Amino acid sequence: MKKIEAIIRPEKLREVIEALREIGVTGFTVTQAQGRGQQKNATGVYRGKTYTVNLHAKVKMEIVVSDYKVQETVQTIIRTAQTGEMGDGKIFVLPVLEMYNVRTGEFDETIDELRS
């Protein structure tokens, strides 16, 4: 079982969601994020004042999938989120050791089903 964290451009989110749905990945969490890597600062003018943007708007997707589904999921995100420009994002893959049901507080045994 793995957790995939994908940080992508906000304008690519809808396309990525559709592509994930096509491969059977329907559960995920999306949060708005700001960050920077090698992408350069942007400057703009607002009400006559120049400003610098050194944090860029991104979205972070968190997806938990079975081990056998990791590569297909990662490749789908790359294929649909990639523009070829700096700032396309990053993908991190982490192990998931345990899962609990919030409603009941019990260990969620479906993690074993997802591992197979």
C-alpha positions in Angstrom: 0.0 0.0 0.0 1.4 3.4 -1.0 0.4 7.0 -0.6 1.1 9.2 -3.6 1.4 12.9 -3.1 1.4 14.9 -6.3 1.9 18.6 -6.4 0.7 19.9 -9.7 -0.5 23.1 -11.5 -4.0 24.0 -10.5 -5.1 24.3 -14.2 -4.2 20.6 -14.7 -6.3 19.3 -11.8 -9.6 18.6 -13.7 -7.7 16.7 -16.5 -5.7 14.6 -13.9 -8.9 13.7 -12.1 -10.6 12.5 -15.3 -7.5 10.5 -16.2 -7.4 8.9 -12.8 -11.1 8.0 -13.0 -10.4 6.3 -16.3 -7.9 3.9 -14.6 -10.2 3.3 -11.7 -8.6 5.6 -9.1 -11.6 7.5 -7.6 -10.5 8.3 -4.0 -8.2 11.2 -3.2 -7.8 14.4 -1.3 -7.0 17.8 -2.9 -5.7 20.8 -1.1 -4.5 24.2 -2.3 -0.8 24.8 -1.8 1.8 27.4 -2.5 5.5 26.6 -3.1 8.5 27.0 -5.3 11.3 24.9 -6.7 13.4 26.0 -9.6 10.5 28.0 -11.1 11.5 31.7 -11.3 9.9 34.6 -9.5 7.1 36.4 -11.4 6.6 40.1 -11.2 3.4 42.0 -11.7 1.8 45.4 -11.3 -1.2 46.1 -9.1 -2.6 49.6 -8.7 0.6 51.0 -10.0 2.9 49.1 -7.6 5.3 46.4 -8.8 5.2 43.2 -6.8 7.1 39.9 -6.8 5.5 36.5 -6.6 8.0 34.0 -5.1 5.5 31.4 -4.1 3.4 29.8 -6.9 -0.1 28.4 -6.7 -0.3 24.6 -6.8 -2.6 21.9 -5.8 -1.6 18.8 -3.8 -3.3 15.5 -4.4 -3.1 12.7 -1.9 -4.0 9.2 -3.2 -3.7 5.9 -1.4 -3.4 2.9 -3.8 -2.4 -0.8 -3.8 1.3 -1.5 -4.6 0.4 -2.9 -8.0 -1.5 0.3 -8.9 1.3 2.8 -8.0 3.2 2.9 -11.4 0.0 3.2 -13.4 -1.2 6.0 -11.2 2.1 7.9 -11.2 2.4 7.6 -15.0 -1.2 8.8 -15.5 -0.5 11.9 -13.3 2.7 12.6 -15.2 1.1 12.2 -18.6 -1.8 14.5 -17.9 -0.1 17.1 -15.7 3.0 17.6 -17.7 3.5 20.8 -19.7 7.2 20.5 -20.2 7.8 23.9 -18.4 9.4 24.5 -15.1 6.8 24.4 -12.3 5.0 21.3 -13.5 5.4 19.8 -9.9 6.6 16.8 -8.1 5.3 13.3 -7.1 6.3 11.6 -3.9 5.5 7.9 -3.1 5.4 6.9 0.6 4.5 3.6 2.3 1.3 3.3 4.2 1.6 1.0 7.3 -1.8 1.3 9.0 -5.3 2.8 8.3 -8.1 3.5 10.8 -11.7 4.3 10.3 -12.5 7.7 11.9 -16.2 6.9 12.5 -15.5 3.7 14.5 -12.0 4.4 15.6 -11.1 0.8 14.6 -8.2 -0.5 12.5 -9.5 -0.5 8.9 -9.0 -4.1 7.6 -9.6 -3.0 4.0 -6.0 -2.1 3.9 -5.2 -5.8 3.6 -7.6 -6.0 0.6 -5.8 -3.1 -1.0 -2.4 -4.7 -0.6 -3.3 -7.8 -2.6 
